[in-house]
Amino acid sequence: MKFKEASQKERESMLFPIILKALKKLGGQSNISDLKKEIALYSDDLGEFITFEKMSRGNNLYRPFDYVLNFSIASLAFADFLFHPERGVIELTEKGRTFNFDHLDVEEDIRKLSNPKWEERKQQKKNHIKVSADDVENTDVEIEDEPESDWKDELAKSLEAFTPAKFELFARLLVKKMGVDLDETLGTKLTGDGGIDGFGYLTTGDFRTARVAIQAKRWNGAVSSPEIDKFRGAMDKYNAEYGIFITTSDYTKDAIRASRVGTRVITLINGDKIADLVSKLGIHAKPVTTFVLDNFYASDN
């Protein structure tokens, strides 16, 4: 059965073991962005669904996979397979690290433990009580849109509205903030720069300097492997040892594989990673501190 054609429950059941195996492959801990990249490699069908978008009733684009992933992660946390050591990071528990996933029984090992927690949460919502992370055995799982999702959506829409020139300027600023010393002449023209949108030099901790080629694509569809191959050809032209490919969308499974071929691995930055970097590096963005009231204010007693 194809992932896209399956029901919500079937999708979760298919995703449970994949999430656990992906986390194990990533060393037992990962952020959401890297986890999704790893999950996308499991099958073409799943990789395509991860980037599939729909229009909501409010005329906003969203990815159905993100909801399936959120609910699946929450269920796995309720079943004590994983937890959040910090916001945006998922880590396997001791149970998750040592469990033999080849013998995973979704109904017995996950749903039997998670379903009571879901019912408890549903009842609390009916009583108009906001559930905090500590209310459900410190799982710290957010199953609804994170508060930060609004600004990330706004960022995505803004980047889509950029002119090609402005987006390439933004991409160069992004890699500059990442520590790349940009060349003042290469990759600064809209045309005639041999397939690159920026060029620079990156000095590592042992004082070795590498030539870095930059490609920026403000696309709606997923970037395919031929685009990665073309970029690698441009890297050859400028003898670049390192490549950074930036897109507002995402990458196909074959594109991810193509980026890892050979001795010069190309770093792929998609829309989600752009948002992470904008937040981390403070690129034309400032943090806002707010507060969430706990259950004390939900009771008259």
N, C-alpha and C positions, 0 to 999 in steps of 0.2 A: 504494500500500500504506500502511495506517495504521501509525504508529510503534509503537503498542502491540502490534500483531499481528506485527510483524517479528521476525526472530531477532536475537540479540545482535550478530552480525557485520553484519547489514543495518542495525541501528540505528546502529552506529558509523559505517558508510559514509554514512548519511544525515546524521549529526551533524557529521562532519569539516568540510565546507564551511560549515555554519551557524556553527560555533564561530569559524572564521577570519574570516568576514564580520562576525559580531557584534563580535569584538574590534576589527576595523578601524573599525567604526562607533563604537565606544566610545573611539576614540583610540589603539588599539594596546595598551592596558593596562586590566585590570579585576580586581576581586575576584570570587569565585565567585558571590556573591549577585546582583550587578549583571549578571553574564554570564548567569545563569539567567533573569533578568527579560527581557533582550534576546532570548534564544533563544525564550522563550515567545511572543513577538510574531510569530514566523515563520509559525505556522499554529495553528488552533484545536486540531487533533489533537495537536500537540506540546505546546501550552500545557496541555492537559488531562492528558497523560501526566506532565508535570513534577510535578504535584501528586498524582498517583495513588499510593496507599499500599497495601501488602500486609502481612500478618502473617507474621513469621518463625517458624521452628520453636521459637524461645525465647519466643514470644508477645509479640514487640516489633514495633511498626509501623516500616516503613522504606519508602523511595521507590526503586523499581527504577531510575528515571532517574539517580539520583545515581551508581550504579555504572557505568552506560553513560557518563556524563559523565567520571568519573574515568579510565576506561580509554581513552576517546577523547582526553582531554587528554594522557595519558601517551604514547600512540602519536604524537600530533602533536609532542610534545617529542622523542621518539626520532628523528623524521623532521626535526628542526631547524626546525620552524615556530614554536615558542614555547618559553618558559622561565619559571622562577619567579624574579623578582628578589628576592622576599622571601616568607615564608610566607603563603599565602592569596591571593597576587597572581599573575596570569598576564599575560605580555607577549609580543607578537609579536617574533620575531627579525628580522634584516634580510631574511632569506629570506621570512619570513611577511609582512613589510610590502610587499615588492615583487612577490610572486608573483601571477600572474593567475589568480584562483580560478575564472574561467569555463572555464579549460582544465585544471582539476584532474583528474588521473587517480588515483583512490584506490589502486588496486593498485600502480601504478608509483611514484607520488610519495610515498605514505605507507606502505603495508603492506610493500613491498619493502625499505624502510629500517627499519621498526619491528619486523617479525617476528623478525629475528635477535636484537634486543635482548630481546624477550619470551622467546625460547628461552634466551638467556643467563641471564636472571633466574630462569627456571623451573629450570634446572640448578643454579644457586647455592642455591636453596631446597631442592632435593633433597639437596644436600650439607650442609644445615643451616647455611648461611652467611647471616647477615642482610645484606641489601644496603643500603648507605648511599647517600645522594644522589650522592656523588662517584664511586661505583662504575660508574655508567652515564653517563659523559661530562657530569657536572655538570648533569643534567637537573632534579634536585631535584623530582621528581614523586612524590607519594604516591598509590599506587593502592589502598591499603587504607584502612580507617577511620582517620582521624586520632586521635591520643591524646585530643584534646579533645572527640571526638564523644560520649564517655560523659557528660561533664558537661552537654553540650548536650541530650542525650536526657533527662537527669534534669531539666534546666530546663524542657523542653517538657512533661514529665509533671506537674511541679509547677504550671505555669501552667494546665494543663488542669483541675487539681484545685482551683484558686482559686474562691472564691465570686465572683459578679459584683462585689460591693462591693470585695473585695480586689484583683481584677484592675484595676478602674478606679483604685484607689489606686496600684497599681503603675505604670499607664500615666501617671498624673500625675507620679509620681516620675521616670519615664523622661524625659519632656519637660522637666521641671525641670532634670535633669542635662544636657540638651541646650542649656540656656541660656534657656529660656522662663520669664519671671516670671509665676507663676500667680496668677490671680484667686482670692480667698478665698471667694467666694460662688457664682460661676457654675460649673456642671458638678460640683458637689460632692454632689448628690442622685442617688439611683438613678432617680427619676422626676421629671417636671415641669421638666426643664431644657431643653426644646425641642430634643431630638435631639443634644445634645453631652454629653460626659463630662468636659470640662475646658475652660478658657478662660484665656488669658494674653496676655502681651505680649513681643515679641521685638525687641530693639534691635540694629541692625546696626552694622557698623564705622563707617559714616558718620553714626551717631547718629539714624537713622530708626527709629521704633518702629512695628511692625505688630501688628495684633490677630490672635491665633492661636486657632482652634477645634480641639478635640481629640475624637476618637471612638475608643472602645476596644471591640473585639468578640472575645470569647473563644469562637471558633467552631471546629467540626471541618471543615466544608466550606469551599470557597473563597468569598471575598466577591465578589458579583456587582456589575455596574454599577448596578442600581437602588439599592443601598445607598450607593454613591458619590454618586448623584444626590440622595438624601435628605439626606446629610450636607452637600452643597453648599447645599441649601435651608436647612439649619440655620445655615450660615455666613452666608447672606444675612440671616437674622433678627438676627444679632449684628454685622453689618457687618465680618465677619472677612476680612482680606486674605489669610490664609494658613490652610491646614488640614493637620492631621496625623491620619492614619487608622492605627490600630494593631490588628493581629489576630494571634492565635496560629497561624493557618493560612496562607493565601496568597490571591492575587487572580486572578480570571479575566482572560483577555486583554482582554475588553471593559471590565472594571473599570479596568485599567491605562490603557486609552485614555481612559476617561471622566475619570480623574484629571488628564489633561493638557489637557482641553478648556477653552477660555476663557483669561482673563487671570490667573486665580487657580489655580495648579497645586496639587494636593493631594499631599503627601508620603505615600507608602504604606510602612508598616513591617510586614513579615511575620514569621513565626516565626524564620527564619534571621537576619534583621536585628536582631530583639530580642536574640538570643544575642550577636551582634557588639557591640551597644551595651552589654549587661550586662558583657561582657568589657572593652570599651574604657573605659567609665565607672566600672567597679568597683561596680556596683549590687548590694549584698548578695552579693558574690563576691570571692574573693581568689585571686591567681595562685599556682600551686604549681610550683616548679622541680624538674626531675628530670634524669636522665642516660640516654643510650642508648649502650651499648658498641659499638665498631666491630669490624671483622673480626679485629683482633689477638687478641681473647679467644676466637675461634672455632677457633683452630689450636693444636695441641700444640707446634709448632715455634717 
